[in-house]
Amino acid sequence: MMSVGARAEHGIATIERSTSSSSPPGRDMPPEKRICQNLDNRQLLTDRTGEGSSADHPVTLVRSLGGHGLVARGGKVVPWPIRAASIFPGGERIATAGEDGTLRVWSASSGEQLTNMPCHRAGILGAVIFPNGQQVLTTGNDGTACIWNVARGNLVAKLEGHDSPVVGGAVFPDGDRVITMGLDGSGRIWDISKKAIIAPLAGSEKTVVDIFQDGVHVVVAGEKGSAEVWACTGAHIAQIGDHQGSITALALFPDGERAVTAGEDGRACIWNAIKSSKIAELPRHEGNVRCSSVSAGGTHVLTGGEDGIVHLSDAVDGSHILSWTVDGRSPDTEGQTQDNAVHSVAFFRDGKRVLVAGDAGARIWELPVSARACPAEDEVSLQTPKIDVDD
């Protein structure tokens, strides 16, 4: 008896074969490599026309979201910049947060605006979706952080205590606690049910924060070009980063060890955050790197910068895969857009689509087949039926 697992979607097909008498191939590989061991065989990939696809093919615009309205600046009427954008669990909805102070929820499939919630009068600087997909943490210029129930459109909790704009935040996997970071470099851990500060966050002069999926280790970064890894017990674990100037973005891998740091020096790097060792240097940006994201399968990294360019890179060695501008052109194309910064990037869990948001609004892009990230493990199990075939 032989077990055959097959997945066919948009012209992509992979076959996995195993027998009861042998161990599954790649048993000793990291989880993200086991998930995609067959996807790495590029000869198995075909695009929708049946012809081989290349990472040199351009990205495809799937949908442009409506945006946050217009504002007059510098004698011009321009879109309100979107400071943060996230994808809800399931990939069916998208949240965007803008300088206009509103949080908006969109249908990823139709682009329809589902919710428009005024949140911070002085503008929103960050937004993070809770694991349950029902609530969103917003941080604002007004020095507060707020938790919203997006289904009901109501305020769940208002967290006050910072003496400066709250520039970032993160939600613990249990959904019961959040971290907020002030422009003054202070950090706080909050108990949501009590709307109270549990403890100040260890470290100083830090403005960027993220939490590993284990809910135990926190990474904070800021002005000194380095990031620190702390346990929630207060124990200092490691220090990473060698940036010239501030670290402006963090992204953490699902393996609980690796992290991406990105800074105003135009550099982005992958680190082993536990061992304090650099793994790879990613393609550079011209100017500040505003955002970064790791694919759900842990195989690819996105970075976006004030140069209006998005880089897609391999997470193993940092090698460049694909780049495009906010208007979908190659960075080498004449007449490309350079004055629309990218503030937020995110992968859909299927690894095929990415969300890019910033000064030019929010757009969903589809990656060419050979440039796609490996999907999350739960996506693989959903998309890969197992069929028993007699010899």
Phi, psi and omega in degrees: 000133178238136177264130181238123175252130182230143173227126177227120182205127181051037176085001179263131179222133174227147179240128176247129181237139175209155177236159182291344183270357181226154179285150178301139179298145176075022184301327183270002179284158170300154183307319183292334178281323178296321181301321190245024184298327179277331178294337179288347175277091189301336182292345179276350185267131175227150179272189188291343179270354181091357179265157180300142178255152180231150177294349177283343178294145182289159172290159182245128177287118178273314184197140173251123182281162190293335179089187186246024179089189187240155178216146178273121179217131177059034180078006179236155173260117186230162177294147169299128179297143174263119185272336181209146177212136182220158180252128179291153173306136185097339175074012184268341181228157180229139174250135174234143179234131188237168176293346176285355177089007182251151170252127182235143179243136186233152170281125180290333184276322184253341185081002182291139175281125183261327184214142174225107187242116172294128187238305184230121185297331183266007178108146178265136180253340180202155177209133181228131179275137177288155180302331180283351178073008183254339184234157178225134173267126175243146177235141190224170178294341183279004178084012180238162169237143183228148175246128186240141168269108188284337178288318181269341180076025183242160178279124179271316181205143174243121185257112183242143180159345177276148178258013181210171176307141177268109191267347181196166179198169178208153182245132177291151181302332180285348178074003182264342184227152175224161174242138173236148182235131179264158178297336178282003178091002180271147178231148181221141173257129186243144167267117188293316184298327181266350184052040186229154177283125176281314182194153169291149180280135181297150181098162180221162181055040179244138181232354182237139183215149171207160185236131175294157185295343177286348180071007184255324186250135181240139177245128178234147182213164181187227196287337189270008176080007179230163177235149181241141177255125181236147167274152181296345176286349182102357180284135177276128185261310186196167173230135180228166176106138176219040184279150173269106186099193187287149165274127187250351180206147175229150170212137184246146181274155178290349180282353177078009181234318187270153179215152173252130170246143179220145188220179180286354175276004178084002183257153172221137185224151173256134183232152161274107189286345179271322182265357179061036182241141179280134180261316184200154173256132182266166179304142185279156170249159172272104182095195187301133170270114189273335189202159176208159181206145177251137179295155184299330177276355177075020185254341184226157178229138172251141169227146178226145187226176177289352175281000178077017184245144174247130174251134172251128187228158175281132184281348181280308183240002178078007184293148182287135177250311188198146175222150175205160178269173182297340177260013171088006180269163170292144178301342180269359183283136178294137178085014180295157178279128180238351187255015178243098184293149173263122183255343185206136175225149180202145174268141163287154185292342178283350178078357183266330186240154177225154177251130179232128182221154179173217182297334183263010181102199181236135182222147174256128181242145173257131180279149172298154191306311185286352179258002186287146176283155174292139182288167174296156184300322180291330176294320180297316182294327179286326187265355186241088177290144178261130183236126177275127181234128177289144176296000000 
